[in-house]
Amino acid sequence: MIVLKDLSKTYKVGPSTVRAVDSVDLEIPRGQMVSIVGHSGSGKTTLLSLMGGLTKPSSGRVIIDDINIWTLSDREMSRLRNEKIGFSFQFASLFPTLNALDNVRLPSTFSNKAPSNHERAIDLLKLVGLEDRIYSYPGQLSGGEQRRVALARTLMNEPKLILADEPTGDLDEDTEADILDIFKKINAEGITIVIVTHSRAVASQAQRAMRMHRGHLAEEQE
């Protein structure tokens, strides 16, 4: 499903060169749930951005479903991200003028799927436990509820791959457990999931744990 080959990302900071991601090789088979742990600045978020086609690598390849994604045009890349990849970030970033239902439906307006996919959006809000908040606006929702809406939105276009950056950051333990249960449920349906986190409790829920340190990626030791 995902193959990273000699993947690197460097930045110039004054006279110095920072290797945020340093010669990473990784293969993730379809349907696997992988966690990547590491301290702030270790490169784990940059790696996730490279995987999702949000940040261009300095060198190396990102291959998704046998496609080297950085050979695609901007239009093709946008279509790949919209139709195959779901992004789940630490902050919900909901549109304040749209209710929960319309926030969830939003990605379908940029794809070939029917923008009026009303029933699927409702089903997804039920999946994340918000069937009684469908018509509520972000300002009427708690932080945890907003995160659930964002997760439902991530699933709207039926992605085959979910890239999650600190998806449970700043949540209370009960809400964190609920979000992780949802991830495990959709993973059991065959969706590949990569979770970047600083939390070992979150990382332990994955089938495979990796550690990022100074741009290098390695299998987590038991």
C-alpha positions as CSV (number, residue, x, y, z in Angstrom):
1,M,0.0,0.0,0.0
2,I,2.7,2.5,1.1
3,V,6.4,2.3,0.2
4,L,8.9,5.0,1.3
5,K,12.3,4.7,-0.4
6,D,15.3,6.6,0.8
7,L,13.0,9.5,1.7
8,S,14.6,12.7,3.0
9,K,13.5,16.2,3.7
10,T,16.0,18.9,4.5
11,Y,15.6,22.6,5.4
12,K,18.0,25.5,5.5
13,V,18.1,27.3,8.8
14,G,20.6,30.1,8.4
15,P,23.9,28.6,7.5
16,S,22.8,25.1,8.8
17,T,21.0,22.3,7.1
18,V,18.4,20.5,9.2
19,R,17.5,16.9,8.1
20,A,13.9,16.7,9.3
21,V,13.6,13.3,7.7
22,D,16.7,11.3,7.0
23,S,16.9,8.4,4.5
24,V,13.7,6.7,5.6
25,D,12.7,3.3,4.2
26,L,9.3,1.9,5.1
27,E,6.7,-0.5,3.7
28,I,3.2,-0.6,5.1
29,P,0.9,-3.3,3.8
30,R,-2.8,-2.6,3.1
31,G,-4.9,-2.7,6.2
32,Q,-2.2,-2.3,8.8
33,M,-2.4,0.2,11.6
34,V,1.0,1.8,12.4
35,S,2.0,4.2,15.1
36,I,5.0,6.5,14.9
37,V,6.1,8.0,18.2
38,G,8.8,10.6,18.9
39,H,9.5,13.8,20.7
40,S,8.7,17.2,19.3
41,G,11.1,18.0,16.5
42,S,11.9,14.4,15.8
43,G,10.5,14.6,12.2
44,K,7.4,12.5,12.7
45,T,4.9,15.2,11.5
46,T,7.1,16.0,8.5
47,L,7.2,12.3,7.6
48,L,3.4,12.2,7.7
49,S,3.2,15.3,5.5
50,L,5.5,13.6,3.0
51,M,3.4,10.5,3.0
52,G,0.3,12.5,2.3
53,G,1.7,14.6,-0.5
54,L,1.5,17.8,1.5
55,T,5.3,18.3,1.6
56,K,7.6,17.6,-1.3
57,P,10.6,15.5,-0.3
58,S,14.2,16.7,-0.9
59,S,15.0,13.2,-2.2
60,G,13.5,9.7,-2.3
61,R,10.1,8.3,-3.3
62,V,6.6,8.0,-1.8
63,I,4.7,5.2,-3.5
64,I,1.0,4.6,-2.8
65,D,-0.7,1.8,-4.7
66,D,2.3,1.5,-7.0
67,I,2.1,5.2,-7.9
68,N,5.1,7.4,-7.2
69,I,3.0,10.3,-6.1
70,W,5.6,13.0,-6.7
71,T,5.5,12.3,-10.4
72,L,1.8,13.4,-10.5
73,S,0.6,16.8,-11.7
74,D,-0.9,19.2,-9.1
75,R,-4.4,18.2,-10.3
76,E,-3.6,14.5,-10.1
77,M,-2.1,14.9,-6.7
78,S,-5.2,16.8,-5.4
79,R,-7.4,14.1,-6.7
80,L,-5.3,11.4,-5.0
81,R,-5.4,13.2,-1.7
82,N,-9.2,13.8,-2.0
83,E,-10.1,10.3,-3.0
84,K,-7.6,7.9,-1.4
85,I,-6.3,9.7,1.7
86,G,-8.1,10.9,4.8
87,F,-6.2,13.4,7.0
88,S,-6.9,13.6,10.7
89,F,-5.1,16.5,12.5
90,Q,-4.8,17.5,16.1
91,F,-7.1,20.5,15.6
92,A,-10.6,20.0,14.2
93,S,-10.5,23.1,11.9
94,L,-14.2,23.0,11.3
95,F,-16.0,25.7,9.3
96,P,-17.8,27.8,12.0
97,T,-20.6,28.7,9.6
98,L,-21.5,25.1,8.8
99,N,-23.3,22.7,11.0
100,A,-21.8,19.3,11.8
101,L,-23.6,17.6,8.9
102,D,-22.4,20.1,6.3
103,N,-18.8,20.0,7.7
104,V,-18.8,16.2,7.3
105,R,-20.3,16.5,3.7
106,L,-17.8,19.1,2.6
107,P,-15.1,16.8,1.1
108,S,-17.6,15.2,-1.2
109,T,-18.1,18.5,-3.0
110,F,-14.5,18.3,-4.3
111,S,-14.7,14.8,-5.6
112,N,-16.7,12.8,-8.1
113,K,-19.0,11.6,-5.3
114,A,-22.4,13.1,-5.0
115,P,-22.1,16.3,-3.0
116,S,-25.6,15.7,-1.5
117,N,-24.5,12.4,0.1
118,H,-26.7,13.2,3.0
119,E,-27.2,9.7,4.4
120,R,-23.6,8.8,4.5
121,A,-22.8,11.9,6.4
122,I,-25.5,11.1,8.9
123,D,-24.2,7.5,9.2
124,L,-20.7,8.8,9.9
125,L,-21.9,11.1,12.6
126,K,-23.7,8.2,14.2
127,L,-20.5,6.2,14.0
128,V,-18.6,8.8,16.0
129,G,-21.5,9.1,18.5
130,L,-23.0,12.4,17.5
131,E,-26.4,11.4,16.1
132,D,-28.0,14.0,18.5
133,R,-25.6,16.8,17.3
134,I,-26.1,16.6,13.6
135,Y,-27.4,20.1,13.1
136,S,-25.2,21.7,15.8
137,Y,-22.6,24.3,14.8
138,P,-18.9,24.1,16.0
139,G,-19.4,26.8,18.5
140,Q,-22.1,24.7,20.2
141,L,-19.8,21.6,20.4
142,S,-17.2,20.7,22.9
143,G,-13.6,20.2,21.8
144,G,-14.0,16.4,21.9
145,E,-17.2,16.6,19.8
146,Q,-15.5,18.8,17.3
147,R,-12.7,16.3,17.0
148,R,-15.4,13.6,16.3
149,V,-17.0,15.7,13.6
150,A,-13.5,16.1,12.0
151,L,-13.0,12.4,12.1
152,A,-16.3,11.8,10.4
153,R,-15.3,14.3,7.8
154,T,-12.0,12.4,7.3
155,L,-14.1,9.3,6.4
156,M,-16.6,11.0,4.1
157,N,-14.9,10.0,0.8
158,E,-14.2,6.4,1.9
159,P,-10.4,6.8,2.0
160,K,-8.2,3.7,1.8
161,L,-5.5,5.4,3.9
162,I,-5.8,7.6,7.0
163,L,-2.9,9.8,8.2
164,A,-3.5,11.0,11.7
165,D,-1.4,13.6,13.4
166,E,-1.9,13.6,17.2
167,P,-5.6,12.7,16.8
168,T,-6.2,12.4,20.5
169,G,-4.0,15.3,21.7
170,D,-5.5,17.4,24.5
171,L,-8.5,15.0,24.9
172,D,-9.6,13.6,28.2
173,E,-9.0,9.9,28.7
174,D,-12.6,8.8,28.0
175,T,-12.8,10.7,24.7
176,E,-9.3,9.5,23.7
177,A,-10.5,5.9,24.3
178,D,-13.6,6.5,22.2
179,I,-11.6,7.9,19.3
180,L,-9.1,5.0,19.4
181,D,-12.0,2.6,19.4
182,I,-13.3,4.2,16.2
183,F,-9.8,4.0,14.6
184,K,-9.7,0.3,15.5
185,K,-13.1,-0.3,14.1
186,I,-12.4,1.3,10.7
187,N,-9.0,-0.4,10.6
188,A,-10.8,-3.8,11.0
189,E,-12.7,-2.9,7.8
190,G,-9.4,-2.8,5.9
191,I,-8.4,0.9,6.0
192,T,-4.7,1.5,6.4
193,I,-4.0,3.9,9.3
194,V,-0.8,5.7,10.3
195,I,-0.9,7.6,13.6
196,V,1.7,10.0,14.7
197,T,1.7,10.5,18.4
198,H,3.8,11.3,21.5
199,S,1.6,9.0,23.6
200,R,2.8,5.5,24.2
201,A,-0.8,4.6,25.3
202,V,-2.0,5.6,21.9
203,A,0.9,3.9,20.1
204,S,0.2,0.6,21.9
205,Q,-3.2,0.3,20.2
206,A,-1.5,-0.1,16.8
207,Q,-0.4,-3.4,15.3
208,R,3.0,-2.0,14.6
209,A,5.0,0.7,16.4
210,M,7.7,2.8,15.0
211,R,10.0,5.4,16.6
212,M,11.2,8.6,15.1
213,H,14.4,10.2,16.4
214,R,16.3,13.0,14.7
215,G,14.8,12.2,11.3
216,H,15.5,8.5,11.5
217,L,12.7,5.9,11.7
218,A,13.1,2.5,13.3
219,E,10.9,-0.3,14.6
220,E,10.0,0.3,18.3
221,Q,11.7,-2.1,20.6
222,E,9.5,-4.3,22.8
